[in-house]
């Protein structure tokens, strides 16, 4: 089974740790390693106990097909920046013809920065399906993530109709304490390395941080989690 090519290899974990001296020390971090089957099963069981709907697949190719099948035809979609979504080929895929209305494509075509920001806040946040990853999935069944602008935290926490979280098993950690540690000590330095390439900025920062412990009591099926038995993203 083939998947669309990831055209952004420079911003993958492997690419960043080879080219940016500020993150080369993270090459052998335990946060970069795929989790054991036992830990994946523990995280899945805990997430399901907390009310999340969980799908587990073995490879990035399986994840690509599973994600396509989870999104109904005709709906609007948007995505956070996600190296994981790039690595499974989904970002390349949605740049072409798909069964969905890709709001992200419309947003990035807006050249005016203020207007583009407003589109991210309105159209981009309130899509039918919002696609993203997280910094950590705990063995206690919680999801942890953050960002600089709030453009990811907002849609995930409330605004989007449905959310699909796609995460490699390297995101699995013991608990919320280790989730924050992974975010601050591993994901943030790598995201800072990415923004040095993408935006020419010196670093990123965690100005918004969110832990999802259970789904919303008003829409229990809103957030789905797709776990992949590979190390993907950061």
HELIX and SHEET records of a PDB file:
HELIX    1   1 UNK A    9  UNK A   11  5                                   3    
HELIX    2   2 UNK A   13  UNK A   19  1                                   7    
HELIX    3   3 UNK A   24  UNK A   26  5                                   3    
HELIX    4   4 UNK A   30  UNK A   32  5                                   3    
HELIX    5   5 UNK A   37  UNK A   49  1                                  13    
HELIX    6   6 UNK A   60  UNK A   70  1                                  11    
HELIX    7   7 UNK A   83  UNK A   87  1                                   5    
HELIX    8   8 UNK A   90  UNK A   94  1                                   5    
HELIX    9   9 UNK A  103  UNK A  108  1                                   6    
HELIX   10  10 UNK A  113  UNK A  121  1                                   9    
HELIX   11  11 UNK A  153  UNK A  154  1                                   2    
HELIX   12  12 UNK A  155  UNK A  159  3                                   5    
HELIX   13  13 UNK A  169  UNK A  171  5                                   3    
HELIX   14  14 UNK A  176  UNK A  182  1                                   7    
HELIX   15  15 UNK A  183  UNK A  187  3                                   5    
HELIX   16  16 UNK A  188  UNK A  198  1                                  11    
SHEET    1   A 6 UNK A  53  UNK A  57  0                                        
SHEET    2   A 6 UNK A 223  UNK A 228  1                                        
SHEET    3   A 6 UNK A 162  UNK A 168  1                                        
SHEET    4   A 6 UNK A 129  UNK A 132  1                                        
SHEET    5   A 6 UNK A  76  UNK A  79  1                                        
SHEET    6   A 6 UNK A 101  UNK A 102  1                                        
SHEET    1   B 4 UNK A 172  UNK A 173  0                                        
SHEET    2   B 4 UNK A 136  UNK A 138  1                                        
SHEET    3   B 4 UNK A 143  UNK A 147 -1                                        
SHEET    4   B 4 UNK A 208  UNK A 212 -1                                        
END                                                                             
